[in-house]
Amino acid sequence: MARRPLPRILSNGSAPLARSRELARTAADSATDVLHPLITITRGLRRLASAGRRRWVDTPKDRRGALLFMVASVVLVVALAPYGPLLAVITLMAAAAWQGRDRTPSAPDGPDASQAQRLQSLYDALVPYFSTAEDPEPLYAHGGDWTNTFSEYEFDGTGRIAHLVIRYPAYFTDAEPESRARIEHLLGAKSGRGREYHFAWDEEANQLTVRVLAPLPTDIAAQPFVTAPGETVLGFTDPTGVQRTLPLTHGAHGEERRDVPPVVWRTGIRSTEPHLLAVGQPGSGTSTLLRSIALQALHHGDVVIVDGGGTGEYACLTGRDGVLAVECGLTGSLAILEWAAQETERRLIAAHRAHQAGDPPPEDTRRPLWLLLDRPSAFTHLAAADDRKDPQSLLQVPLRHGRPANVTVVVADQLDSLDALGEPVRQHTRARVVLGPATAEQLAAVLGAPPHTTPVDQVPPGRGYARLGVGPVHRLQVPATPDPYDDATSDAHRQAVLDLLPPRTTPADEEPERLEPGRVEPDAVNLEKAAREKVPAAAGATEAEATAEQAATGAGVETTTPRETVPEETVRKETVPAEADVTEAAVAESSS
Ligand SMILES: Nc1ncnc2c1ncn2[C@@H]1O[C@H](COP(=O)(O)OP(=O)(O)OP(=O)(O)O)[C@@H](O)[C@H]1O
């Protein structure tokens, strides 16, 4: 049945309606105040009556006659006594008022003894930081009282502070990161370790708000994310940090559905942070982040992977549709990165020509190309030892000019190898991620700003912080995207990753062998593996070079070629000089 619309006066929230609603509410409140004694007496009479009924029911039948006789005698005496009925009514009303009073215990006004003790000890701990000898009316003083300084507080079920608003004197140097860090460290320690705290400094009001953060969910597995082209989900964060949520499945078998706030990184022509740098301690989950990005990138673009770690963690991507190459050796990496630099230039030239002619950019310049590099610093050392070119030097063009050419660079490396990263990498990767344990200085150095939360003692893999350009620092949990070929991977997670992999376009026997964990020596990267691939001669790496590399390292070099789809003319260096003038113009234009 069709629902009848409400009368207009009820359905729209006009001002007169709001006023009348307010009037009605005030009238109801006043009536409740006036009628309160009557309500109390009525409630008391009801309680007295039910008490009398209960008494009657509880009295054994043989005694009921005597009880009735006694009540009747009392009634008779009262009726005959002077002012008896009047006194009886007054007594009954008084008894009813007493019985009908509101007996719900009122909520305690302040904290209980142990909570007050906690607040007092916090106050005492803050005294040296928030007071000076010259202050004639100190807000914080030894032996002082916390009630003037903590305007709001909440405790959790275990009696620990969950929320606190702290007033501090205006002369406290709240603009200085060191001063803030001292207070944050102290509050974190005094309020209970093992939890994460968020600190919001209101410099205008001289007020600090401390909030305990719930742990980020660690049970979100790789899955198709509902995002627009050009958007990549780096991971998940707090609801207060971002406006948007993504519908996701949780749990070991994806049994639960929930909306979770993501950290979304936008790439492409209009991106202000077109390239990303992710760093972390070994085992913190940077390779997992790269795998997660690769799986998302493959929806709309092509991917090149350069794996300096050489643990074979990207083998599942080899030969898949859209994966142009998965390189683990120095020669192959140099070759594919050289091609990528030339491809960036080709795209710029083509787009520039189209602009000149007033045409839209050609189709083949618009498909996103992703260069994902895991531990390129390992190749830097190898190249220096072998007197070869550093693959990072080939990233200059994609990093500087990748944005208009739809080329995105993602570099993952270890925190202690930051110095080995080239200047272009550090300068052009404005999206930053730090995973795993890191000191406040390391976080500030990589992210460009300290996070507003305290670090946790136990950091799960994939946990860290992300900052896009000059935006806020977000807590981050990367979705679990493990290597499906790793024996330690759970079946559910393995299946989730396998489901996201595009179909293979290269025959399986073209794939590199899987590395046996026991056979890999950390320093030797994966150079132990037999040379089984043809290095693309056109891309500048000759057979002779490959042989020289093998001879120098005493080991084989594994490389894989870019997929057949890589246009030959884009790989050949000879095609570039003819257009050099156009390249320079396009490059100059894009950099301006
Ligand atoms: N987001 C995540 N959720 C669950 N587990 C994760 C996550 N990220 C990483 N892991 C697990 O942590 C371990 C290390 O991850 P990963 O190889 O990605 O780290 P890494 O930083 O690349 O370390 P390394 O450089 O030593 O390879 C793996 O077992 C992986 O499955």
The ligand as an SDF file (V2000), in Angstrom:
LIG
                    3D

 31 33  0  0  0  0  0  0  0  0999 V2000
   49.7450   -6.5920    5.8830 N   0  0  0  0  0  0  0  0  0  0  0  0
   50.1040   -7.7930    6.3240 C   0  0  0  0  0  0  0  0  0  0  0  0
   49.2170   -8.5860    6.9250 N   0  0  0  0  0  0  0  0  0  0  0  0
   49.5750   -9.7970    7.3710 C   0  0  0  0  0  0  0  0  0  0  0  0
   50.8230  -10.3070    7.2620 N   0  0  0  0  0  0  0  0  0  0  0  0
   51.7460   -9.5710    6.6640 C   0  0  0  0  0  0  0  0  0  0  0  0
   51.4440   -8.2750    6.1710 C   0  0  0  0  0  0  0  0  0  0  0  0
   52.5630   -7.7550    5.6380 N   0  0  0  0  0  0  0  0  0  0  0  0
   53.5260   -8.6850    5.7920 C   0  0  0  0  0  0  0  0  0  0  0  0
   53.0440   -9.7680    6.4050 N   0  0  0  0  0  0  0  0  0  0  0  0
   53.8050  -10.9880    6.7170 C   0  0  0  0  0  0  0  0  0  0  0  0
   55.0500  -10.6180    7.2680 O   0  0  0  0  0  0  0  0  0  0  0  0
   56.0960  -11.3490    6.6780 C   0  0  0  0  0  0  0  0  0  0  0  0
   57.1080  -10.4110    6.0200 C   0  0  0  0  0  0  0  0  0  0  0  0
   56.4540   -9.6970    5.0180 O   0  0  0  0  0  0  0  0  0  0  0  0
   57.2340   -9.0900    3.7610 P   0  0  0  0  0  0  0  0  0  0  0  0
   58.0600  -10.1310    3.0790 O   0  0  0  0  0  0  0  0  0  0  0  0
   56.2420   -8.3590    2.9480 O   0  0  0  0  0  0  0  0  0  0  0  0
   58.1750   -8.0820    4.5250 O   0  0  0  0  0  0  0  0  0  0  0  0
   59.3810   -7.2500    3.9370 P   0  0  0  0  0  0  0  0  0  0  0  0
   59.3680   -5.9330    4.6400 O   0  0  0  0  0  0  0  0  0  0  0  0
   59.3630   -7.2010    2.4730 O   0  0  0  0  0  0  0  0  0  0  0  0
   60.5900   -8.0690    4.4390 O   0  0  0  0  0  0  0  0  0  0  0  0
   61.8380   -8.5720    3.5980 P   0  0  0  0  0  0  0  0  0  0  0  0
   62.4410   -7.3450    3.0140 O   0  0  0  0  0  0  0  0  0  0  0  0
   62.6850   -9.2280    4.6420 O   0  0  0  0  0  0  0  0  0  0  0  0
   61.2760   -9.4990    2.5680 O   0  0  0  0  0  0  0  0  0  0  0  0
   55.4430  -12.3020    5.6890 C   0  0  0  0  0  0  0  0  0  0  0  0
   55.2570  -13.5420    6.3150 O   0  0  0  0  0  0  0  0  0  0  0  0
   54.1060  -11.6950    5.4130 C   0  0  0  0  0  0  0  0  0  0  0  0
   53.1210  -12.6540    5.1010 O   0  0  0  0  0  0  0  0  0  0  0  0
  1  2  1  0
  2  3  1  0
  2  7  2  0
  3  4  2  0
  4  5  1  0
  5  6  2  0
  6  7  1  0
  6 10  1  0
  7  8  1  0
  8  9  2  0
  9 10  1  0
 10 11  1  0
 11 12  1  0
 11 30  1  0
 12 13  1  0
 13 14  1  0
 13 28  1  0
 14 15  1  0
 15 16  1  0
 16 17  2  0
 16 18  1  0
 16 19  1  0
 19 20  1  0
 20 21  2  0
 20 22  1  0
 20 23  1  0
 23 24  1  0
 24 25  2  0
 24 26  1  0
 24 27  1  0
 28 29  1  0
 28 30  1  0
 30 31  1  0
M  END
$$$$
